[in-house]
């Protein structure tokens, strides 16, 4: 299957000043990130808040400039040149986490959805209206004409997120970046949004970069997964293999924290295999070492992301079973 996106050795560092204003700290938000996404595939980028997921998405879309590394989209290397950015912004769209903040409250739904068409000069006004109405129908917002005339405050959270998805697919993109698209929605409507994403993918062959901290939704929607911790990918592979047989202690800790809808667990102590430590490792050695229950002396070195099979890679000297 052909690759639609390839990210190679992506790095982005931020420097912040300390309390004195002179001492500085370098934060490695993305540090040697490499992955690829194939056509009509959902690739999951998972990790806790602050691990660098959204920053990577912003770099891919050109909203931030990387310090090093390359991004190739549809066979073309993406640079900061206007033509290059226009290509990825037309062929790669984004669905944001917050359906309340990501759409303009002063615009009608129709204007919100067709805005991308206007920016990229697609068709005339009549054609743009028809394409936007079709996109609203594709995300199952009906009656379409009634929804199109409404303003965001007149819609529920789930409906607003469907508007955001309609806006993302209206330009017929090859890739959609979905950044925590269901985390701010009621549990009762999350499954509907996830089913919609799967249906759009199967029908139109859209690839998705699905960004999340929730491994339960990741498993439901993803094909392959990369686990991100403090700017580094620590484990990657087919999603069922990684989630059913994790080989990195951080992946195991994430899985331990996933809640299970079982009444018997109500008064059961959950054991999360992680050391409660306030110590934060420097960027020397394994970044998870201070919290890892399996840490050994060799972990003071930085582990490389190494192949353990044809489809899986792990950055760990211990490689738990």
TALINDA-V370379 format. One record per helix or strand of 2 or more residues. SS is the DSSP state (H for helix, E for strand). FROM is the first residue (numbers start at 0). TO is the last residue. If there is no record, write none. Layout:
BEGIN
ss-><SS	SS>
from-><FROM	FROM>
to-><TO	TO>
END
This chain:
BEGIN
ss-><E	E	E	H	E	E	H	E	H	H	H	H	H	E	H	E	H	E	E	H	H	H	H	H	E	E>
from-><2	23	41	52	67	75	81	91	108	124	143	151	156	174	186	206	214	223	231	238	248	262	288	296	305	312>
to-><16	37	45	59	72	76	90	94	118	137	147	153	168	178	203	211	220	228	237	243	255	264	290	299	306	313>
END
